Amino acid sequence: MDHEGYTELDDVPNDSKTATFASLKLYCDSVRWDGVAFIFNPGKALDEQKVEAVIKFKETPGACQMFGCDMVPRNELVMELEPENNVRVRVGIKQPGLNAIPMQSTLDFSYKSKFPGAYTPDPHVRLMSEVL
C-alpha cells in the first residue's frame, strides 16, 4: 500500500475512529445450521479487493489417526465473486506412492477460461439488472 495508515488518505480525517477491519463469527439459530460458523472479514483500504465465500467441511473421519491431526487439510468449497467469478474445490488427498503423506489439491473452474470473450458484468451491474 502507498499509505502507512487509513487516516493518511486525503479524504479521511486524521482523528477518524472508523473501524477499518473487522472479523465476525456468527451462528444461525436454526436446526439446519446448528454448529455452523459464518465468518466475515470485511475491511477498508486493504491490499486487494476480494469477495469470496469459503465453506470449510468437517474433518474427514479417521484422518487424524492415519496422518496426524496437524497434517490433514480440510476440504473446502471456494466461490470467488470478485475480482473474477471462479469456483474451486480444495480436497485433501494422499500423495502418490507408498507413504501416507496428505496434501491438498485444487479443482478449479474459471468463467473467464471456460467462456473466453463472454461478457460478464460486475456484481453491481448484475444486481441492478435483476432489480429493474
C-alpha positions in Angstrom: 0.0 0.0 0.0 1.0 3.6 -0.6 -0.3 4.7 2.8 1.0 3.8 6.3 -2.4 4.1 7.8 -6.0 4.6 6.8 -6.1 8.1 8.3 -3.3 9.1 5.9 -5.7 9.1 3.0 -6.6 12.5 1.7 -10.4 12.1 2.2 -10.2 10.7 5.8 -10.0 13.0 8.8 -6.8 12.5 10.9 -9.0 11.9 14.1 -11.2 9.3 12.4 -12.3 6.4 14.7 -14.0 4.5 11.9 -13.0 0.8 12.0 -11.1 -0.4 9.0 -11.2 -4.1 9.6 -13.5 -6.5 11.5 -13.7 -10.2 12.0 -17.2 -11.6 12.8 -18.0 -15.1 13.7 -21.8 -15.6 13.6 -24.1 -18.6 14.2 -27.6 -19.1 12.8 -30.2 -20.1 15.4 -31.6 -22.9 13.2 -31.6 -26.7 13.4 -30.3 -26.9 9.8 -27.3 -24.6 10.5 -26.7 -25.7 14.1 -22.9 -25.5 14.9 -22.0 -23.9 11.5 -20.0 -20.7 11.9 -20.3 -17.9 9.4 -17.1 -15.9 9.4 -16.9 -12.4 7.8 -13.7 -10.5 7.4 -14.6 -7.1 5.8 -12.0 -4.3 5.6 -11.2 -0.9 4.0 -8.1 0.1 2.2 -6.7 -3.5 2.1 -4.0 -4.6 -0.4 -6.6 -6.4 -2.6 -10.3 -6.2 -3.3 -11.8 -9.7 -3.0 -15.2 -11.1 -2.4 -15.4 -14.8 -1.8 -17.4 -17.4 0.2 -15.4 -20.3 1.7 -17.2 -23.4 3.0 -14.8 -25.5 5.2 -16.1 -29.0 5.6 -15.7 -31.1 8.8 -12.6 -33.1 9.2 -12.6 -36.5 7.5 -13.3 -39.3 10.0 -10.2 -41.3 10.8 -7.8 -38.9 9.0 -6.2 -37.9 12.3 -5.3 -41.5 13.1 -4.0 -42.1 9.7 -1.9 -38.9 9.1 -1.8 -36.9 12.4 -4.3 -34.1 13.0 -1.9 -31.3 12.2 -1.1 -32.6 8.8 -4.6 -33.1 7.4 -6.0 -30.2 5.2 -9.8 -29.8 5.4 -11.8 -29.9 2.2 -13.1 -26.5 1.1 -15.5 -25.1 -1.4 -14.4 -21.6 -2.5 -16.7 -19.4 -4.5 -14.9 -16.2 -5.7 -17.2 -13.4 -6.7 -14.6 -10.6 -7.2 -12.3 -9.8 -8.9 -13.3 -12.8 -11.1 -16.0 -15.4 -11.0 -14.3 -18.7 -10.0 -15.3 -21.8 -8.2 -12.6 -24.0 -6.5 -12.9 -27.2 -4.6 -9.9 -27.9 -2.4 -9.7 -31.6 -1.4 -7.3 -33.5 0.9 -5.7 -36.3 -0.9 -2.8 -38.8 -0.3 0.3 -38.1 -2.3 1.1 -40.9 -4.8 3.4 -43.6 -3.6 3.6 -46.0 -0.7 4.0 -43.3 2.1 0.9 -41.9 3.7 1.5 -38.2 3.1 -1.5 -36.0 2.9 -1.7 -32.9 0.6 -4.3 -30.5 -0.8 -5.3 -30.5 -4.4 -7.5 -27.9 -6.1 -10.2 -28.5 -8.7 -10.6 -25.1 -10.4 -13.4 -23.7 -12.6 -13.0 -20.2 -14.1 -15.7 -18.5 -16.1 -13.0 -16.5 -17.9 -11.2 -19.6 -19.2 -14.3 -21.6 -19.8 -16.1 -18.8 -21.7 -13.4 -16.7 -23.3 -14.6 -13.3 -24.6 -18.0 -13.7 -22.9 -19.4 -10.5 -21.3 -19.5 -10.9 -17.5 -20.8 -7.8 -15.9 -19.6 -6.8 -12.4 -21.8 -7.6 -9.5 -23.3 -4.1 -9.2 -24.5 -4.2 -12.8 -25.9 -7.7 -12.4 -27.8 -6.6 -9.2 -29.2 -3.5 -10.9 -30.4 -5.5 -13.9 -32.1 -8.0 -11.7 -33.8 -5.2 -9.6 -35.0 -3.4 -12.7 
